[in-house]
């Protein structure tokens, strides 16, 4: 199962916020609203963490390219060769 499917499928998750399986059925109306809000918050938090990670990754790559210019040049040349030989 893909990572995204686990997040979207509420049945695959265990009980949340101290609620057990029997207690979740009793207050399904209020619980459903809280689950939607939790999902939205977690999605926003996940996107924020992902954006932060991508910024740091980009910064680390730039630093590596500055520190090791010969390796960076060789990597650029390999990428150009890959793009030249790629068939559409």
MOLIN-V927580 format. One record per backbone hydrogen bond with DSSP energy under -0.5 kcal/mol. NH is the residue of the N-H (numbers start at 0). CO is the residue of the C=O. If there is no record, write none. Layout:
# MOLIN-V927580
nh->NH co->CO
nh->NH co->CO
This chain:
# MOLIN-V927580
nh->5 co->1
nh->6 co->2
nh->7 co->3
nh->8 co->4
nh->9 co->7
nh->11 co->8
nh->12 co->8
nh->12 co->9
nh->18 co->15
nh->23 co->19
nh->24 co->20
nh->24 co->21
nh->25 co->21
nh->26 co->22
nh->27 co->24
nh->30 co->26
nh->31 co->27
nh->32 co->28
nh->33 co->29
nh->34 co->30
nh->35 co->31
nh->36 co->32
nh->37 co->33
nh->38 co->34
nh->39 co->35
nh->40 co->36
nh->41 co->37
nh->42 co->38
nh->43 co->39
nh->44 co->40
nh->45 co->41
nh->46 co->42
nh->47 co->43
nh->48 co->44
nh->49 co->45
nh->50 co->46
nh->51 co->47
nh->52 co->48
nh->53 co->49
nh->54 co->50
nh->55 co->51
nh->56 co->52
nh->57 co->53
nh->58 co->54
nh->59 co->55
nh->60 co->56
nh->61 co->57
nh->62 co->58
nh->63 co->59
nh->64 co->60
nh->65 co->61
nh->66 co->62
nh->67 co->63
nh->71 co->67
nh->72 co->68
nh->73 co->69
nh->74 co->70
nh->75 co->71
nh->76 co->72
nh->77 co->73
nh->78 co->74
nh->79 co->75
nh->80 co->76
nh->81 co->77
nh->82 co->78
nh->83 co->79
nh->84 co->80
nh->85 co->81
